[in-house]
Amino acid sequence: MGVLWLALGVTNVGLDGLREGWWVALAAVVVTVVVAYTDEHDPFGRNDWRRYAAAVVGVVAAAIAVGLVALVTDLDVLTVVSTALAGMGTGLLGYRFVYGVVRPVPESRLDGARERAV
């Protein structure tokens, strides 16, 4: 999924667009890593309703953030969304490299995968 997001972001705006909105991509990397860490390590306990509410708040906050960035800066919406998508892909790939190759996958993630296995 991370490779797909990164490829879509780079394909949409190219390297010049990524250079324009590098800071959007960097913010997306940080937010993606924080969200993935929080989701997999369960620091607040496992509560499905809390997760759903956090997902809704996250989507609404992302839409507002894209609108504000496009409004305040001279970047168009496509550049903002594409650089954020490339940053999210990079963050997900980096997180998956750390927790999967360098360090073991968290036990809560493995338990969740076992519950969903057919």
N, CA and C atoms as an extended XYZ file, in Angstrom:
354
Properties=species:S:1:pos:R:3:atomname:S:1:resname:S:1:resid:I:1 pbc="F F F"
N         0.820       -1.169        0.000 N   MET     1
C         0.000        0.000        0.000 CA  MET     1
C         0.882        1.258        0.000 C   MET     1
N         1.964        1.211        0.772 N   GLY     2
C         2.862        2.362        0.827 CA  GLY     2
C         3.491        2.666       -0.518 C   GLY     2
N         3.874        1.613       -1.231 N   VAL     3
C         4.471        1.810       -2.557 CA  VAL     3
C         3.448        2.420       -3.503 C   VAL     3
N         2.210        1.954       -3.429 N   LEU     4
C         1.148        2.491       -4.280 CA  LEU     4
C         0.899        3.964       -3.988 C   LEU     4
N         0.798        4.320       -2.719 N   TRP     5
C         0.582        5.723       -2.358 CA  TRP     5
C         1.734        6.599       -2.833 C   TRP     5
N         2.952        6.126       -2.626 N   LEU     6
C         4.123        6.884       -3.056 CA  LEU     6
C         4.128        7.047       -4.568 C   LEU     6
N         3.855        5.980       -5.294 N   ALA     7
C         3.837        6.042       -6.758 CA  ALA     7
C         2.739        6.970       -7.266 C   ALA     7
N         1.567        6.912       -6.664 N   LEU     8
C         0.477        7.800       -7.080 CA  LEU     8
C         0.819        9.266       -6.834 C   LEU     8
N         1.399        9.534       -5.680 N   GLY     9
C         1.761       10.919       -5.375 CA  GLY     9
C         2.798       11.468       -6.325 C   GLY     9
N         3.827       10.677       -6.603 N   VAL    10
C         4.896       11.131       -7.500 CA  VAL    10
C         4.383       11.231       -8.934 C   VAL    10
N         3.538       10.294       -9.350 N   THR    11
C         3.004       10.319      -10.708 CA  THR    11
C         2.121       11.538      -10.946 C   THR    11
N         1.348       11.910       -9.956 N   ASN    12
C         0.430       13.038      -10.135 CA  ASN    12
C         1.137       14.377      -10.289 C   ASN    12
N         2.152       14.633       -9.501 N   VAL    13
C         2.790       15.958       -9.546 CA  VAL    13
C         4.230       15.935      -10.009 C   VAL    13
N         4.858       14.779      -10.050 N   GLY    14
C         6.251       14.702      -10.466 CA  GLY    14
C         7.187       15.192       -9.372 C   GLY    14
N         8.459       15.146       -9.688 N   LEU    15
C         9.457       15.557       -8.704 CA  LEU    15
C         9.426       17.057       -8.441 C   LEU    15
N         9.073       17.859       -9.460 N   ASP    16
C         8.976       19.306       -9.245 CA  ASP    16
C         7.864       19.654       -8.264 C   ASP    16
N         6.744       18.978       -8.375 N   GLY    17
C         5.652       19.208       -7.436 CA  GLY    17
C         6.012       18.788       -6.030 C   GLY    17
N         6.776       17.687       -5.915 N   LEU    18
C         7.220       17.258       -4.591 CA  LEU    18
C         8.196       18.262       -3.981 C   LEU    18
N         9.010       18.876       -4.820 N   ARG    19
C         9.928       19.897       -4.298 CA  ARG    19
C         9.163       21.117       -3.795 C   ARG    19
N         8.075       21.450       -4.467 N   GLU    20
C         7.261       22.596       -4.033 CA  GLU    20
C         6.627       22.346       -2.670 C   GLU    20
N         6.105       21.150       -2.484 N   GLY    21
C         5.373       20.859       -1.250 CA  GLY    21
C         6.072       19.861       -0.361 C   GLY    21
N         7.393       19.958       -0.288 N   TRP    22
C         8.166       18.990        0.505 CA  TRP    22
C         7.724       18.983        1.961 C   TRP    22
N         7.355       20.134        2.466 N   TRP    23
C         6.987       20.218        3.874 CA  TRP    23
C         5.634       19.546        4.138 C   TRP    23
N         4.771       19.515        3.126 N   VAL    24
C         3.503       18.784        3.265 CA  VAL    24
C         3.796       17.284        3.353 C   VAL    24
N         4.709       16.819        2.494 N   ALA    25
C         5.088       15.405        2.517 CA  ALA    25
C         5.734       15.036        3.853 C   ALA    25
N         6.573       15.905        4.376 N   LEU    26
C         7.218       15.644        5.659 CA  LEU    26
C         6.190       15.561        6.784 C   LEU    26
N         5.226       16.467        6.790 N   ALA    27
C         4.169       16.414        7.803 CA  ALA    27
C         3.350       15.134        7.666 C   ALA    27
N         3.101       14.704        6.441 N   ALA    28
C         2.351       13.465        6.214 CA  ALA    28
C         3.133       12.249        6.689 C   ALA    28
N         4.454       12.265        6.508 N   VAL    29
C         5.296       11.169        7.013 CA  VAL    29
C         5.155       11.065        8.525 C   VAL    29
N         5.295       12.184        9.211 N   VAL    30
C         5.240       12.189       10.682 CA  VAL    30
C         3.863       11.732       11.177 C   VAL    30
N         2.805       12.270       10.587 N   VAL    31
C         1.448       11.905       11.019 CA  VAL    31
C         1.182       10.424       10.749 C   VAL    31
N         1.609        9.922        9.611 N   THR    32
C         1.386        8.518        9.275 CA  THR    32
C         2.109        7.590       10.244 C   THR    32
N         3.339        7.917       10.572 N   VAL    33
C         4.097        7.082       11.514 CA  VAL    33
C         3.443        7.113       12.896 C   VAL    33
N         3.014        8.272       13.341 N   VAL    34
C         2.362        8.382       14.657 CA  VAL    34
C         1.059        7.582       14.682 C   VAL    34
N         0.262        7.697       13.632 N   VAL    35
C        -1.010        6.969       13.573 CA  VAL    35
C        -0.767        5.459       13.521 C   VAL    35
N         0.188        5.017       12.720 N   ALA    36
C         0.479        3.582       12.625 CA  ALA    36
C         0.991        3.044       13.961 C   ALA    36
N         1.865        3.794       14.606 N   TYR    37
C         2.387        3.367       15.909 CA  TYR    37
C         1.259        3.271       16.931 C   TYR    37
N         0.423        4.275       16.983 N   THR    38
C        -0.677        4.296       17.939 CA  THR    38
C        -1.651        3.157       17.677 C   THR    38
N        -1.911        2.881       16.411 N   ASP    39
C        -2.845        1.818       16.060 CA  ASP    39
C        -2.298        0.441       16.432 C   ASP    39
N        -1.021        0.219       16.200 N   GLU    40
C        -0.467       -1.105       16.432 CA  GLU    40
C        -0.046       -1.372       17.864 C   GLU    40
N         0.304       -0.366       18.611 N   HIS    41
C         0.800       -0.596       19.963 CA  HIS    41
C        -0.268       -0.411       21.038 C   HIS    41
N        -1.445        0.026       20.668 N   ASP    42
C        -2.587        0.148       21.584 CA  ASP    42
C        -2.258        0.821       22.910 C   ASP    42
N        -1.737        2.041       22.901 N   PRO    43
C        -1.404        2.676       24.179 CA  PRO    43
C        -2.628        3.041       25.008 C   PRO    43
N        -3.801        3.129       24.374 N   PHE    44
C        -5.007        3.532       25.097 CA  PHE    44
C        -5.982        2.379       25.274 C   PHE    44
N        -5.547        1.178       24.968 N   GLY    45
C        -6.445        0.033       25.067 CA  GLY    45
C        -7.212       -0.171       23.769 C   GLY    45
N        -7.780       -1.332       23.632 N   ARG    46
C        -8.471       -1.683       22.393 CA  ARG    46
C        -9.954       -1.375       22.553 C   ARG    46
N       -10.434       -0.390       21.844 N   ASN    47
C       -11.835       -0.012       21.874 CA  ASN    47
C       -12.236        0.328       20.435 C   ASN    47
N       -13.106       -0.486       19.856 N   ASP    48
C       -13.465       -0.294       18.453 CA  ASP    48
C       -14.154        1.040       18.198 C   ASP    48
N       -15.029        1.467       19.094 N   TRP    49
C       -15.726        2.736       18.878 CA  TRP    49
C       -14.749        3.908       18.892 C   TRP    49
N       -13.764        3.839       19.768 N   ARG    50
C       -12.753        4.890       19.817 CA  ARG    50
C       -11.954        4.925       18.524 C   ARG    50
N       -11.649        3.765       17.972 N   ARG    51
C       -10.921        3.695       16.701 CA  ARG    51
C       -11.751        4.284       15.560 C   ARG    51
N       -13.045        3.954       15.522 N   TYR    52
C       -13.904        4.493       14.461 CA  TYR    52
C       -14.022        6.009       14.576 C   TYR    52
N       -14.180        6.478       15.785 N   ALA    53
C       -14.277        7.928       15.988 CA  ALA    53
C       -12.971        8.617       15.594 C   ALA    53
N       -11.845        8.013       15.930 N   ALA    54
C       -10.546        8.577       15.561 CA  ALA    54
C       -10.379        8.592       14.040 C   ALA    54
N       -10.876        7.564       13.360 N   ALA    55
C       -10.788        7.526       11.901 CA  ALA    55
C       -11.620        8.647       11.272 C   ALA    55
N       -12.816        8.853       11.787 N   VAL    56
C       -13.666        9.920       11.259 CA  VAL    56
C       -13.030       11.285       11.509 C   VAL    56
N       -12.541       11.502       12.713 N   VAL    57
C       -11.879       12.767       13.035 CA  VAL    57
C       -10.646       12.959       12.162 C   VAL    57
N        -9.891       11.900       11.915 N   GLY    58
C        -8.706       11.990       11.079 CA  GLY    58
C        -9.018       12.362        9.645 C   GLY    58
N       -10.064       11.771        9.081 N   VAL    59
C       -10.446       12.093        7.702 CA  VAL    59
C       -10.926       13.542        7.599 C   VAL    59
N       -11.739       13.969        8.534 N   VAL    60
C       -12.228       15.352        8.517 CA  VAL    60
C       -11.073       16.333        8.724 C   VAL    60
N       -10.178       16.031        9.655 N   ALA    61
C        -9.027       16.910        9.892 CA  ALA    61
C        -8.115       16.972        8.673 C   ALA    61
N        -7.924       15.852        7.983 N   ALA    62
C        -7.089       15.848        6.781 CA  ALA    62
C        -7.722       16.703        5.678 C   ALA    62
N        -9.027       16.596        5.509 N   ALA    63
C        -9.704       17.406        4.490 CA  ALA    63
C        -9.607       18.892        4.817 C   ALA    63
N        -9.768       19.238        6.081 N   ILE    64
C        -9.645       20.639        6.488 CA  ILE    64
C        -8.212       21.123        6.297 C   ILE    64
N        -7.242       20.276        6.654 N   ALA    65
C        -5.830       20.653        6.503 CA  ALA    65
C        -5.477       20.888        5.042 C   ALA    65
N        -5.952       20.034        4.150 N   VAL    66
C        -5.685       20.217        2.714 CA  VAL    66
C        -6.289       21.533        2.233 C   VAL    66
N        -7.516       21.796        2.631 N   GLY    67
C        -8.156       23.052        2.239 CA  GLY    67
C        -7.428       24.270        2.767 C   GLY    67
N        -7.003       24.226        4.021 N   LEU    68
C        -6.288       25.361        4.600 CA  LEU    68
C        -4.933       25.584        3.937 C   LEU    68
N        -4.207       24.495        3.685 N   VAL    69
C        -2.896       24.630        3.046 CA  VAL    69
C        -3.052       25.199        1.645 C   VAL    69
N        -4.044       24.707        0.898 N   ALA    70
C        -4.267       25.220       -0.453 CA  ALA    70
C        -4.717       26.677       -0.421 C   ALA    70
N        -5.448       27.050        0.609 N   LEU    71
C        -5.946       28.428        0.714 CA  LEU    71
C        -4.839       29.394        1.129 C   LEU    71
N        -4.007       28.984        2.059 N   VAL    72
C        -2.986       29.874        2.619 CA  VAL    72
C        -1.752       29.982        1.722 C   VAL    72
N        -1.377       28.889        1.069 N   THR    73
C        -0.174       28.903        0.229 CA  THR    73
C        -0.564       29.052       -1.239 C   THR    73
N         0.439       29.106       -2.088 N   ASP    74
C         0.167       29.190       -3.520 CA  ASP    74
C         0.121       27.811       -4.169 C   ASP    74
N         0.112       26.740       -3.379 N   LEU    75
C         0.019       25.385       -3.906 CA  LEU    75
C        -1.421       25.066       -4.282 C   LEU    75
N        -1.601       24.379       -5.404 N   ASP    76
C        -2.962       23.972       -5.752 CA  ASP    76
C        -3.323       22.688       -5.006 C   ASP    76
N        -4.599       22.341       -5.024 N   VAL    77
C        -5.095       21.209       -4.246 CA  VAL    77
C        -4.456       19.900       -4.709 C   VAL    77
N        -4.261       19.719       -6.011 N   LEU    78
C        -3.645       18.495       -6.518 CA  LEU    78
C        -2.232       18.322       -5.972 C   LEU    78
N        -1.479       19.392       -5.910 N   THR    79
C        -0.120       19.306       -5.372 CA  THR    79
C        -0.140       18.956       -3.891 C   THR    79
N        -1.034       19.578       -3.151 N   VAL    80
C        -1.120       19.302       -1.708 CA  VAL    80
C        -1.514       17.849       -1.464 C   VAL    80
N        -2.538       17.379       -2.154 N   VAL    81
C        -3.003       16.004       -1.949 CA  VAL    81
C        -1.941       15.006       -2.403 C   VAL    81
N        -1.319       15.261       -3.540 N   SER    82
C        -0.325       14.319       -4.066 CA  SER    82
C         0.933       14.263       -3.210 C   SER    82
N         1.398       15.401       -2.731 N   THR    83
C         2.582       15.370       -1.868 CA  THR    83
C         2.245       14.721       -0.528 C   THR    83
N         1.037       14.953       -0.025 N   ALA    84
C         0.625       14.287        1.212 CA  ALA    84
C         0.532       12.778        0.994 C   ALA    84
N         0.019       12.369       -0.145 N   LEU    85
C        -0.078       10.949       -0.449 CA  LEU    85
C         1.305       10.308       -0.563 C   LEU    85
N         2.223       11.001       -1.216 N   ALA    86
C         3.599       10.500       -1.307 CA  ALA    86
C         4.240       10.425        0.083 C   ALA    86
N         3.978       11.412        0.924 N   GLY    87
C         4.500       11.387        2.287 CA  GLY    87
C         3.903       10.261        3.108 C   GLY    87
N         2.608       10.016        2.943 N   MET    88
C         1.971        8.914        3.663 CA  MET    88
C         2.558        7.574        3.227 C   MET    88
N         2.796        7.425        1.937 N   GLY    89
C         3.410        6.194        1.444 CA  GLY    89
C         4.807        6.003        1.993 C   GLY    89
N         5.578        7.079        2.023 N   THR    90
C         6.934        7.007        2.572 CA  THR    90
C         6.902        6.677        4.061 C   THR    90
N         6.001        7.305        4.785 N   GLY    91
C         5.874        7.021        6.214 CA  GLY    91
C         5.469        5.581        6.484 C   GLY    91
N         4.534        5.076        5.694 N   LEU    92
C         4.096        3.697        5.879 CA  LEU    92
C         5.211        2.715        5.540 C   LEU    92
N         5.950        2.970        4.468 N   LEU    93
C         7.075        2.100        4.120 CA  LEU    93
C         8.162        2.142        5.192 C   LEU    93
N         8.465        3.329        5.687 N   GLY    94
C         9.464        3.452        6.735 CA  GLY    94
C         9.039        2.758        8.012 C   GLY    94
N         7.784        2.932        8.396 N   TYR    95
C         7.278        2.291        9.609 CA  TYR    95
C         7.302        0.774        9.463 C   TYR    95
N         6.856        0.294        8.315 N   ARG    96
C         6.830       -1.143        8.075 CA  ARG    96
C         8.243       -1.714        8.005 C   ARG    96
N         9.212       -0.923        7.559 N   PHE    97
C        10.592       -1.385        7.559 CA  PHE    97
C        11.101       -1.530        8.991 C   PHE    97
N        10.808       -0.517        9.820 N   VAL    98
C        11.272       -0.573       11.212 CA  VAL    98
C        10.569       -1.694       11.960 C   VAL    98
N         9.225       -1.741       11.890 N   TYR    99
C         8.461       -2.778       12.577 CA  TYR    99
C         8.083       -3.863       11.581 C   TYR    99
N         9.022       -4.702       11.286 N   GLY   100
C         8.817       -5.810       10.380 CA  GLY   100
C        10.143       -6.364        9.904 C   GLY   100
N        11.122       -5.484        9.727 N   VAL   101
C        12.450       -5.924        9.300 CA  VAL   101
C        13.454       -5.707       10.434 C   VAL   101
N        13.552       -4.481       10.922 N   VAL   102
C        14.528       -4.165       11.972 CA  VAL   102
C        14.077       -4.717       13.321 C   VAL   102
N        12.821       -4.472       13.657 N   ARG   103
C        12.258       -4.941       14.923 CA  ARG   103
C        11.080       -5.856       14.622 C   ARG   103
N        10.681       -6.701       15.560 N   PRO   104
C         9.553       -7.591       15.281 CA  PRO   104
C         8.233       -6.819       15.201 C   PRO   104
N         7.305       -7.391       14.460 N   VAL   105
C         5.968       -6.815       14.361 CA  VAL   105
C         5.320       -6.897       15.738 C   VAL   105
N         4.641       -5.827       16.186 N   PRO   106
C         4.019       -5.851       17.517 CA  PRO   106
C         3.018       -7.005       17.668 C   PRO   106
N         2.990       -7.560       18.854 N   GLU   107
C         2.123       -8.711       19.124 CA  GLU   107
C         0.651       -8.370       18.910 C   GLU   107
N         0.242       -7.152       19.230 N   SER   108
C        -1.165       -6.776       19.033 CA  SER   108
C        -1.534       -6.808       17.552 C   SER   108
N        -0.608       -6.445       16.682 N   ARG   109
C        -0.856       -6.501       15.238 CA  ARG   109
C        -0.992       -7.951       14.783 C   ARG   109
N        -0.119       -8.808       15.296 N   LEU   110
C        -0.197      -10.230       14.934 CA  LEU   110
C        -1.490      -10.863       15.437 C   LEU   110
N        -1.918      -10.499       16.652 N   ASP   111
C        -3.175      -11.016       17.182 CA  ASP   111
C        -4.344      -10.574       16.322 C   ASP   111
N        -4.344       -9.316       15.912 N   GLY   112
C        -5.402       -8.818       15.042 CA  GLY   112
C        -5.433       -9.538       13.703 C   GLY   112
N        -4.263       -9.826       13.162 N   ALA   113
C        -4.196      -10.540       11.891 CA  ALA   113
C        -4.687      -11.984       12.056 C   ALA   113
N        -4.379      -12.592       13.178 N   ARG   114
C        -4.842      -13.966       13.421 CA  ARG   114
C        -6.353      -14.019       13.555 C   ARG   114
N        -6.947      -12.993       14.156 N   GLU   115
C        -8.411      -12.952       14.314 CA  GLU   115
C        -9.103      -12.819       12.971 C   GLU   115
N        -8.471      -12.124       12.028 N   ARG   116
C        -9.083      -11.912       10.724 CA  ARG   116
C        -8.789      -13.036        9.740 C   ARG   116
N        -7.847      -13.916       10.070 N   ALA   117
C        -7.464      -14.992        9.164 CA  ALA   117
C        -8.606      -15.983        8.999 C   ALA   117
N        -8.717      -16.495        7.797 N   VAL   118
C        -9.803      -17.455        7.506 CA  VAL   118
C        -9.289      -18.852        7.668 C   VAL   118
